[in-house]
Amino acid sequence: MVNFASADSQTLPPDYDPNGVGSKTANIFGLPSTIDSAKVVIIPVPWEVTVSYGAGTARGPAAVVDASTQLDLYDPEGTRIWEVGVAAQDVSTEWLDRNDALRTKAAEYISALEQGESPDAWTETIAEINQASTELNSWLEAEATKLLMSGKKVGVLGGDHSSPLGLMQALAKIYDDFSILHIDAHADLRIAYEGFQYSHASIMDNALKLPEISRLVQVGIRDLAPMEADCIKNSDDRVLAYYDWTLKERLYTGQTWHLICEEIVAALSDSVYVSFDIDGLDPSLCPHTGTPVPGGLQFSEVAYLLKRLARSGKQIIGFDLCEVAPGTSDWNGNVGARVLYRLISAMIQSQQHY
């Protein structure tokens, strides 16, 4: 277990100033940490091959890292991430190149489906993409396992929402039981959507195949297929959905966000993985994400939910942030960097005693 309380174990450069200008030549958030010295390591996964609407999320990791140096480091929760140590691996050019090549093929196939063509003529394309996705999962599982076994905590920065499955698989080899707090506009319970075994729309269906995941608690869901609703309803409470329309009705009729957050946190197990699709937020905060949906959570609501989880005595064992697409401005990366900061802060807090 990482001892996050012993923050002084990382030796900071004598000239490092957390109040200074964020260095573009340093690591994420302008921090002086390295992969070796950091206690939290972020693995970028530049992958969006199976996205079924808007593209761009493969460039999300780079956009978030680039925007992160503009974030001021004071945390009202008291976390001093420069002392704990946070570092991001370099974005893999190998996986980005494979993504770009396969994304072109996938886009042609998806367009054909939308025009009513049968998938039977595209079996080679589907098989090629499924094989590449399997290899990506294996790569990420191996990378994450090495870091976890060296005593670090790990987060994934996607990419589309299929990106983090390998981290979940790595955690399942270490933890016998954990739950997922899933913030998203979509349920992501499709079964091999469009023929892709590891579709971005199938991440939670694939996650639930891991027996170590005892419960999936979804927050902000507001766009789903009838079969996904049936899956949730018939899951014997293994899947709990806090639909956006239900959350809004409860708030409009006088319930407090605090009490709702306490209820959500109580439904989670002692070990929690947080899976955050940026489109769980109000789309004004993430306009270029692949599948934006009206409604959603405000940044302050998400921050408070993470705060209540961090202070609950339960431990955040890993997380992902996915579906950030940079678009034509810095806004999406800016918001993504701040969500990532809150996820890291909550993970660090959850390792301490409240």
C-alpha positions in Angstrom: 0.0 0.0 0.0 1.3 3.4 -0.9 1.8 5.7 2.1 0.5 8.9 0.8 1.0 10.5 4.2 4.7 10.4 3.8 4.8 13.1 1.1 8.3 14.1 2.0 9.6 10.9 0.4 9.8 12.7 -2.9 12.8 15.0 -3.1 11.8 18.3 -4.8 14.4 20.4 -6.7 15.5 23.2 -4.5 14.3 25.8 -7.1 10.8 24.3 -7.5 8.1 26.8 -6.8 4.5 25.6 -6.8 3.4 29.3 -7.1 5.5 29.9 -10.2 4.8 29.6 -13.9 3.8 26.1 -15.0 6.7 24.7 -16.9 6.0 23.2 -20.4 9.2 21.3 -20.1 8.3 19.6 -16.8 5.7 16.9 -16.3 1.9 17.2 -16.1 0.7 20.3 -14.2 4.3 21.6 -14.6 5.4 19.3 -11.8 9.0 18.2 -11.3 8.1 14.5 -10.7 9.3 11.6 -12.8 7.7 8.2 -13.3 10.1 6.8 -10.7 9.6 9.4 -8.0 5.8 9.9 -8.5 3.3 8.1 -6.3 0.5 8.6 -8.9 1.2 7.8 -12.5 -1.1 8.7 -15.4 -1.0 6.5 -18.5 -2.3 8.3 -21.7 -4.2 6.1 -24.1 -4.6 7.8 -27.5 -7.3 5.6 -28.9 -10.7 6.3 -30.5 -11.0 3.7 -33.2 -14.6 2.7 -32.3 -16.2 6.1 -31.7 -19.5 6.2 -33.4 -20.2 9.9 -33.7 -17.7 12.8 -33.2 -14.0 12.1 -33.3 -11.0 13.8 -31.8 -10.6 12.0 -28.4 -7.3 10.4 -29.4 -5.8 13.8 -29.1 -7.5 14.3 -25.7 -4.5 13.2 -23.6 -2.1 15.6 -25.2 -4.7 18.4 -24.9 -5.2 17.8 -21.2 -1.5 17.6 -20.5 -0.9 20.8 -22.4 -3.6 22.7 -20.6 -2.6 21.3 -17.2 0.3 23.7 -16.8 -2.1 26.6 -16.7 -3.9 25.2 -13.6 -3.0 26.9 -10.2 -2.1 24.2 -7.7 -3.9 25.3 -4.6 -6.4 22.6 -3.5 -9.1 23.6 -1.0 -8.9 20.0 0.3 -5.3 20.6 1.3 -3.7 18.1 -1.1 -0.2 19.2 -2.2 0.3 17.1 -5.3 3.8 18.4 -5.9 4.8 16.8 -2.7 3.0 13.5 -3.2 4.4 13.3 -6.8 2.3 13.0 -9.9 3.7 12.2 -13.4 2.3 11.2 -16.8 3.9 8.9 -19.2 4.6 10.2 -22.7 1.8 9.7 -25.2 2.6 6.6 -27.2 3.2 7.5 -30.8 3.0 3.8 -31.7 -0.6 3.5 -30.5 -1.6 6.9 -31.9 -0.3 5.9 -35.3 -2.2 2.6 -35.1 -5.3 4.5 -34.0 -5.2 6.8 -36.9 -4.8 4.0 -39.5 -7.6 1.9 -38.0 -9.9 4.9 -37.3 -10.1 5.6 -41.0 -11.2 2.0 -41.7 -13.7 2.1 -38.8 -15.2 5.4 -40.0 -15.8 3.9 -43.5 -17.5 0.8 -42.0 -19.7 2.8 -39.6 -20.8 5.1 -42.4 -21.7 2.0 -44.4 -23.8 0.7 -41.5 -25.6 4.0 -41.2 -26.5 3.8 -44.9 -28.1 0.4 -44.3 -25.3 -1.9 -45.5 -24.8 -5.3 -43.9 -21.8 -5.8 -41.7 -21.1 -9.1 -43.4 -19.0 -7.4 -46.1 -16.8 -5.9 -43.4 -15.8 -8.9 -41.4 -12.1 -8.4 -42.1 -12.2 -4.8 -40.9 -14.1 -5.8 -37.7 -11.7 -8.6 -37.0 -8.7 -6.4 -37.5 -10.0 -3.7 -35.1 -11.1 -6.3 -32.5 -7.6 -7.8 -32.6 -5.9 -4.4 -32.2 -8.2 -3.5 -29.3 -7.3 -6.8 -27.6 -3.6 -5.9 -28.0 -4.2 -2.5 -26.6 -5.9 -3.9 -23.6 -3.1 -6.3 -23.0 -0.5 -3.5 -23.4 -2.3 -1.3 -20.9 -2.8 -4.2 -18.4 0.9 -5.0 -18.5 1.9 -1.3 -18.1 -0.5 -0.8 -15.3 0.5 -4.0 -13.5 4.2 -3.0 -13.5 3.3 0.4 -11.9 0.8 -1.1 -9.4 3.3 -3.8 -8.3 5.9 -1.1 -7.7 3.6 0.5 -5.2 2.1 3.3 -7.4 -1.5 4.4 -8.0 -2.5 4.6 -11.6 -5.0 6.6 -13.7 -5.8 6.4 -17.4 -6.2 9.5 -19.6 -8.2 8.5 -22.7 -9.0 8.4 -25.6 -12.5 7.1 -26.0 -14.1 5.2 -23.2 -12.9 1.8 -24.3 -9.4 2.9 -23.3 -9.3 2.0 -19.6 -10.3 -1.7 -19.7 -6.7 -2.9 -19.3 -6.3 -0.9 -16.1 -9.5 -2.5 -14.7 -8.1 -5.9 -15.6 -4.8 -5.1 -13.8 -6.7 -4.0 -10.7 -8.8 -7.2 -10.8 -5.6 -9.2 -10.3 -4.8 -7.3 -7.1 -8.2 -6.6 -5.5 -10.7 -9.3 -4.9 -13.6 -6.9 -4.7 -14.1 -3.4 -6.0 -16.9 -1.2 -7.3 -17.0 1.4 -10.1 -18.3 4.9 -9.8 -19.2 5.7 -13.4 -20.0 9.3 -14.3 -21.3 9.5 -17.9 -24.2 10.6 -20.1 -24.3 7.0 -21.5 -24.7 3.6 -19.8 -22.1 2.0 -22.0 -23.7 -1.4 -21.6 -24.1 -2.2 -25.3 -22.9 -5.7 -26.2 -20.1 -5.5 -28.8 -21.7 -2.4 -30.3 -21.5 -2.2 -34.1 -19.6 -5.5 -34.0 -16.7 -4.1 -32.0 -15.9 -6.3 -29.0 -14.3 -3.4 -27.2 -16.5 -0.6 -28.4 -16.5 2.7 -26.5 -20.2 2.0 -26.0 -19.4 -1.4 -24.4 -16.9 -0.6 -21.8 -19.2 -1.3 -18.8 -20.5 -4.5 -20.4 -16.9 -5.6 -20.6 -16.1 -4.4 -17.1 -18.9 -6.4 -15.6 -17.4 -9.6 -17.1 -14.7 -9.2 -14.4 -16.1 -11.1 -11.3 -14.0 -8.9 -9.0 -16.3 -5.9 -9.9 -19.1 -6.3 -7.4 -21.2 -3.2 -8.3 -21.4 -0.5 -11.0 -22.9 2.8 -9.8 -23.7 5.1 -12.7 -24.4 8.8 -12.3 -25.7 11.3 -14.8 -27.0 8.7 -17.3 -29.4 10.4 -19.8 -29.0 8.6 -23.1 -29.3 4.9 -23.4 -30.9 2.1 -25.4 -33.9 0.1 -24.2 -31.7 -3.0 -23.8 -29.3 -1.1 -21.5 -32.3 0.0 -19.3 -33.4 -3.6 -19.1 -29.9 -4.7 -18.2 -29.8 -2.2 -15.3 -33.3 -3.2 -14.2 -32.6 -6.9 -14.2 -29.1 -6.8 -12.7 -30.2 -7.7 -9.1 -28.7 -4.3 -8.0 -25.2 -5.1 -9.4 -25.9 -2.0 -11.5 -27.4 1.0 -9.9 -28.3 4.0 -12.2 -28.7 7.5 -10.9 -30.4 8.8 -14.1 -29.9 12.5 -14.8 -33.7 13.1 -15.0 -34.2 11.5 -11.6 -31.4 13.5 -10.1 -32.9 16.7 -11.4 -36.3 15.8 -10.1 -35.0 15.1 -6.7 -33.1 18.4 -6.6 -36.1 20.3 -8.0 -38.3 18.9 -5.2 -36.1 20.0 -2.4 -33.6 17.2 -1.8 -30.0 18.3 -1.4 -27.0 17.3 -3.5 -25.2 16.4 -0.3 -27.7 13.8 0.7 -27.8 12.4 -2.8 -24.0 12.1 -2.8 -24.0 10.4 0.5 -26.5 7.8 -0.9 -24.3 7.3 -4.0 -21.2 6.8 -1.9 -22.9 4.4 0.5 -23.8 2.2 -2.5 -20.1 1.7 -3.3 -17.8 -0.9 -1.9 -14.7 -0.2 0.3 -12.4 -0.1 -2.8 -13.6 2.1 -5.6 -12.6 2.7 -9.2 -13.8 6.0 -10.7 -14.6 6.0 -14.5 -15.2 9.5 -15.7 -16.5 10.2 -19.2 -16.3 13.9 -19.7 -19.7 13.9 -21.4 -21.2 13.2 -17.9 -20.8 17.0 -17.5 -23.1 19.7 -19.0 -22.0 19.9 -22.6 -21.2 23.6 -22.3 -18.2 22.3 -20.3 -17.1 19.8 -23.0 -18.6 20.9 -26.3 -16.3 18.9 -28.5 -16.6 15.5 -26.8 -17.6 12.7 -29.1 -21.3 12.3 -28.1 -22.5 15.4 -26.2 -26.0 15.2 -24.6 -28.0 18.0 -23.1 -28.3 18.0 -19.3 -25.6 16.6 -17.1 -23.6 17.6 -14.0 -22.0 20.8 -13.2 -18.3 20.8 -12.4 -19.0 21.8 -8.8 -21.4 18.9 -8.4 -18.8 16.4 -9.6 -16.2 18.0 -7.3 -18.5 17.6 -4.3 -19.3 14.0 -5.1 -15.6 13.2 -5.3 -15.0 15.0 -2.1 -17.6 13.0 -0.3 -16.2 9.8 -1.7 -12.6 10.8 -0.6 -13.8 11.5 2.9 -15.9 8.4 3.3 -13.2 6.1 4.4 -13.4 4.2 1.2 -10.3 4.0 -1.0 -10.1 5.1 -4.7 -7.8 2.4 -6.2 -7.7 3.8 -9.8 -9.5 6.0 -12.2 -9.9 7.1 -15.8 -10.8 10.3 -17.6 -12.0 9.7 -21.1 -13.7 11.3 -24.1 -12.0 14.8 -23.9 -11.7 16.1 -27.5 -9.7 19.3 -28.0 -11.8 20.7 -30.9 -10.9 24.2 -32.0 -10.1 25.8 -28.7 -8.3 25.2 -25.4 -11.6 25.0 -23.5 -12.1 21.2 -23.5 -8.5 20.5 -22.4 -8.8 23.2 -19.8 -11.9 21.6 -18.2 -10.4 18.1 -18.6 -7.2 19.1 -16.8 -9.3 20.4 -13.9 -11.4 17.2 -13.7 -8.2 15.2 -13.8 -6.8 17.3 -10.9 -9.9 16.6 -8.8 -9.7 12.9 -9.5 -6.0 12.8 -8.5 -6.8 14.9 -5.4 -9.6 12.6 -4.4 -7.5 9.5 -4.8 -4.7 11.0 -2.6 -7.3 12.0 0.0 -8.9 8.6 0.1 -5.5 7.0 1.0 -5.5 9.1 4.2 -7.7 8.8 7.2 -10.7 11.2 7.6 
